Amino acid sequence: MAAIDVAEPSECDRRVQLRRAVVAATIGTTIEWYDFFLYSVVTGLVFAKLFFPKSDPLVGTLEAFTIYAVGGIAFPSGASSFGHYGDRIGRKSTLIATLLLMGIATFLGALVPTYEQIGIWGAVILTVLRFVQGIGVGGEWGGSVLMSMEWASNETRGFIASWPQFGVPCGLFLVNLAVLLFGRM
């Protein structure tokens, strides 16, 4: 087989690609963590009443936060799965898949029937969707850092890789802002 000559991108092209990768990764991380943290803020406010009304209020809140923990338990499986496929088919495709996974699970979570409607099955469905969200955020988090880092030079790699991490507090800020605004309506 003949070798194919691939031209290296110019320095200007590399900077443009780096900027696009960092901005996209940071925005993607913000969206993922917004979806993930939205559950945590709402958990303390309403989920115990909706999904565990027969429990003591403290126990119901702990049960709701246990479902929250299921998402965290799913992080490693999402990171390893999407890390593997990111290496094989590309980071961009897998990051889009994680955003879709998270968005669909979040949307479906809003449609889950409460305890009054289907009993404990509402909490079971919510737990499954929370696990799916954990897979999505685990895959996106690692992939976004890698995508940013892959475009960086050796001298700036650590700094560039830190930008997607900025999406975590941004997502939390946006969740609290949304709850504050919608709570006043």
C-alpha positions as CSV (number, residue, x, y, z in Angstrom):
1,M,0.0,0.0,0.0
2,A,1.2,3.5,-0.8
3,A,1.5,6.0,2.0
4,I,-0.9,8.9,1.8
5,D,0.6,12.4,2.4
6,V,-1.5,14.4,4.8
7,A,-0.7,18.0,5.0
8,E,-0.2,19.4,8.5
9,P,-2.6,22.2,9.3
10,S,-1.1,25.7,9.5
11,E,-0.6,27.3,12.9
12,C,-3.6,29.6,12.3
13,D,-5.8,26.6,11.5
14,R,-4.6,24.8,14.6
15,R,-5.5,27.8,16.8
16,V,-8.9,28.0,15.2
17,Q,-9.5,24.3,15.8
18,L,-8.2,24.5,19.3
19,R,-10.5,27.4,20.1
20,R,-13.5,25.6,18.6
21,A,-12.7,22.4,20.5
22,V,-12.3,24.2,23.8
23,V,-15.5,26.3,23.4
24,A,-17.5,23.3,22.3
25,A,-16.1,21.1,25.1
26,T,-16.8,23.7,27.7
27,I,-20.4,24.4,26.5
28,G,-21.0,20.6,26.2
29,T,-19.8,20.1,29.8
30,T,-22.0,22.9,31.0
31,I,-25.0,21.4,29.4
32,E,-24.3,17.9,30.7
33,W,-23.7,19.1,34.2
34,Y,-26.7,21.4,34.1
35,D,-28.9,18.3,33.3
36,F,-27.1,16.3,36.0
37,F,-27.3,18.9,38.7
38,L,-30.9,19.8,38.0
39,Y,-31.9,16.5,39.6
40,S,-29.9,17.2,42.7
41,V,-31.4,20.6,43.3
42,V,-35.0,19.4,42.7
43,T,-34.4,16.3,44.8
44,G,-34.1,18.3,48.0
45,L,-37.2,20.3,47.1
46,V,-39.8,17.9,45.7
47,F,-38.8,14.4,44.7
48,A,-39.3,12.9,48.1
49,K,-42.9,14.1,48.1
50,L,-43.5,12.9,44.6
51,F,-41.9,9.5,44.6
52,F,-41.7,8.5,48.3
53,P,-44.8,10.0,49.9
54,K,-45.4,7.1,52.3
55,S,-41.9,7.4,53.8
56,D,-40.9,9.6,56.7
57,P,-39.8,13.0,55.2
58,L,-36.2,12.5,56.1
59,V,-36.1,8.9,54.8
60,G,-37.9,9.9,51.6
61,T,-35.3,12.6,51.0
62,L,-32.5,10.1,51.6
63,E,-34.2,7.7,49.1
64,A,-34.4,10.4,46.5
65,F,-30.7,11.2,47.0
66,T,-29.9,7.5,46.7
67,I,-31.3,7.7,43.2
68,Y,-29.0,10.7,42.7
69,A,-26.0,8.6,43.8
70,V,-26.9,6.0,41.1
71,G,-25.9,8.6,38.5
72,G,-22.5,9.0,40.1
73,I,-22.0,5.2,40.2
74,A,-22.5,5.1,36.4
75,F,-19.8,7.7,35.6
76,P,-17.0,5.1,35.2
77,S,-19.0,2.9,32.8
78,G,-19.8,5.9,30.7
79,A,-16.2,7.1,30.7
80,S,-14.8,3.7,29.7
81,S,-17.5,3.0,27.0
82,F,-17.4,6.4,25.4
83,G,-13.6,6.6,25.8
84,H,-13.2,3.4,23.9
85,Y,-15.6,4.5,21.1
86,G,-14.0,8.0,21.1
87,D,-10.7,6.4,20.3
88,R,-12.3,4.3,17.6
89,I,-14.8,6.6,15.8
90,G,-13.8,10.1,17.0
91,R,-14.5,12.3,19.9
92,K,-17.0,14.6,18.1
93,S,-19.4,11.7,17.4
94,T,-19.2,10.3,20.9
95,L,-19.7,13.7,22.5
96,I,-22.8,14.3,20.4
97,A,-24.0,10.8,21.5
98,T,-23.5,11.7,25.1
99,L,-25.4,15.0,24.8
100,L,-28.3,13.1,23.2
101,L,-28.2,10.4,25.8
102,M,-28.3,13.0,28.6
103,G,-30.9,15.1,26.9
104,I,-33.2,12.2,26.2
105,A,-32.9,10.8,29.7
106,T,-33.6,14.2,31.2
107,F,-36.6,14.8,29.0
108,L,-38.0,11.3,29.9
109,G,-37.3,12.0,33.6
110,A,-39.7,14.9,33.4
111,L,-42.4,12.6,32.1
112,V,-42.0,9.9,34.8
113,P,-45.3,9.2,36.6
114,T,-45.3,9.9,40.4
115,Y,-46.0,7.4,43.2
116,E,-49.7,8.3,43.1
117,Q,-49.9,7.3,39.5
118,I,-47.9,4.0,39.3
119,G,-46.5,3.4,42.7
120,I,-42.9,2.5,43.3
121,W,-42.4,1.9,39.6
122,G,-42.0,5.7,39.2
123,A,-38.9,5.6,41.4
124,V,-37.6,2.5,39.5
125,I,-38.0,4.3,36.2
126,L,-36.3,7.4,37.6
127,T,-33.4,5.2,38.8
128,V,-32.9,3.7,35.4
129,L,-33.0,7.1,33.7
130,R,-30.5,8.5,36.4
131,F,-28.1,5.6,35.5
132,V,-28.4,6.6,31.8
133,Q,-27.6,10.2,32.7
134,G,-24.6,9.1,34.7
135,I,-23.3,7.1,31.7
136,G,-23.8,10.2,29.5
137,V,-22.1,12.6,31.8
138,G,-19.2,10.2,32.5
139,G,-18.6,9.8,28.8
140,E,-18.9,13.5,28.0
141,W,-16.7,14.7,30.8
142,G,-13.6,12.6,29.9
143,G,-14.2,13.0,26.2
144,S,-14.4,16.8,26.4
145,V,-11.2,17.1,28.3
146,L,-9.4,14.8,25.8
147,M,-10.8,16.6,22.8
148,S,-9.5,19.9,24.2
149,M,-6.2,18.4,25.2
150,E,-5.6,16.7,21.8
151,W,-5.6,20.1,20.0
152,A,-3.3,21.8,22.6
153,S,0.5,22.1,22.4
154,N,2.6,20.4,25.0
155,E,3.2,23.8,26.8
156,T,-0.5,24.6,27.2
157,R,-2.0,21.2,27.5
158,G,-2.9,21.4,31.2
159,F,-4.4,24.9,30.9
160,I,-6.4,23.9,27.9
161,A,-7.6,20.7,29.5
162,S,-8.9,22.7,32.5
163,W,-11.4,24.7,30.4
164,P,-14.0,21.9,30.1
165,Q,-13.9,21.6,33.9
166,F,-15.2,25.2,34.0
167,G,-18.4,23.8,32.7
168,V,-19.1,22.0,36.0
169,P,-19.6,25.1,38.1
170,C,-21.3,26.9,35.2
171,G,-23.8,24.1,35.0
172,L,-24.4,24.3,38.7
173,F,-24.8,28.1,38.6
174,L,-27.3,27.8,35.7
175,V,-29.4,25.2,37.6
176,N,-29.6,27.4,40.7
177,L,-30.5,30.4,38.5
178,A,-33.2,28.4,36.7
179,V,-34.7,27.0,40.0
180,L,-34.6,30.6,41.5
181,L,-36.4,32.0,38.4
182,F,-39.0,29.3,38.0
183,G,-39.6,29.2,41.8
184,R,-40.7,32.8,41.6
185,M,-43.4,32.0,39.0
